Amino acid sequence: MSSQIIPVEPFDYVVFGGTGDLAERKLIPALYHRQIAGQLTEPTRIIGASRTPMTDDEYRQFARNALKEHLKAAEYSEDEVASFCARVHYVSVDAKSPDGWSKLKSLLDEGKDLVRVFYLAVSPSLFGDIADKIRDFKLITKATRIVVEKPIGRDLASAQILNDTIGKVFKEEQIFRIDHYLGKETVQNLMALRFANALYEPLWNSAHIDHVQITVAESVGLEGRVSYYDKAGALRDMVQNHILQLLCLVAMEAPNSMDAESVRDEKLKVLRSLKPITPANIEKLTVRGQYKAGASAGGPVKGYTEELGGPSDTETFVAIKAEIANWRWAGVPFYLRTGKRLAARVSEIVVAFKPIPHSIFDEAAGRIEANMLVIRLQPDEGVKQWLMIKDPGPGGMRLRHVSLDMSFAQAFDARNADAYERLLMDVIRSNQTLFMRRDEVEAAWKWVDPILNGWEDTGQKTQGYTAGTWGPSQAIALIERDGRTWHEAD
Ligand code: NAP
């Protein structure tokens, strides 16, 4: 079974930061994939915009190289790449000077009736300058939208300033705050599982769910993002956005439709219901970690401060025991953890159900494990429902914990599309369901700020962990104190 492709209206996608890493690794390949899927219509154009002087042809070569580098060999077709490159243009502009902007305007005027997207794949410090130029050069049409990347601020105050800066020029319905985790197939499947099946909803509450775990583990270290990461740390980089967004989708009430406002209203209520973490309980509920030298992917790797080249107490790992203070979730812990240089690259949500109230089986049947729903975001996107069954064959009643496995790559004859592909097309369709609204971003910071401040006020230091392990022992203690264990990714 393959998915249905609905072509979108023709568009001009202007990528500020067109020569950067995000454009090269994600945006150009995603747009190419949408072309080969047959979703782009004429006369769609992709316009790179950055300071580096380049001709259209030079930028086409940049796009070609990006595709060669980031596509699988079977996906790269000379004819298709040539027709894709014919859509590609380049304008040299500086966010901080008016040079080049008139040229961008004349190019865009050729497509004034098309959907127009400005994608800000640049540092957030340039958002204000770019938004002002877009306004001053009168580049906004009726069908214009703007996409902004994380990080949206480093705390509530800076996020509000950034939102105000963009909000002065664009209306909220034109602003697409992207979190690529929400474009992942399994994340959307979480909504399908919850709201397109009668099975789960009656069990989806504190009466039947023991706890929830959300893990976003990376095996890589700093990867050249040194100056950004050392100022950010794992809480800002991963928890404030990706992990809290996943938590919202697990915990939200059923929206009255898949309409953007309905979904985002429900997510907002979850964020506002998160129990505040205070200086009095911060050491009990949070663990900060930083990796030390160890081994990853079979080879020795440096510790964080050696990679950085100086002392730092920035956390490369964080674990949090969070709670949602509402009727559905009262008393159900949400254990969150994320880190760099962990034992494996894995992102997953584990919904652990309560054990059965009473066993009718004798000891020979073996241990009865609680049911568990594991939603794997990466790698190998899929969902596993763990159940107890009888071990097949004669020889009495022996029980076994097995998973009903739904690996999407196997179940559907479809390529596993990158999250950006779906989200870039949602922008053209003007569908904001999978994008963060201003109040969501700010509500997330409202919960995160007291943790950042609490760490500072209480002087809570990072705990060392060896690269290639699952983080500091204190993170294991955080969950084991409650008689639970972190799910070991299989
Ligand atoms: P990058 O590789 O450093 O690229 C930055 C881009 O900005 C370059 O194309 C640069 O081109 C352009 N630029 C810099 N100053 C400019 C100016 N004054 N006027 C116009 N263009 C300017 O960064 P990146 O990794 O692509 O990330 C871009 C943004 O996306 C950042 O905010 C990052 O946090 C966010 N993000 C990135 C990723 C990722 O996977 N890379 C993931 C999530 C979020 P010129 O030098 O030619 O001007």
Residues whose N, C-alpha, C, O or C-beta is under 5 A from the ligand:
A	BS01	NAP	G17 G18 T19 G20 D21 L22 A23 A49 S50 R51 T52 V93 D94 A95 K96 L120 A121 V122 S123 P124 E149 K150 P151
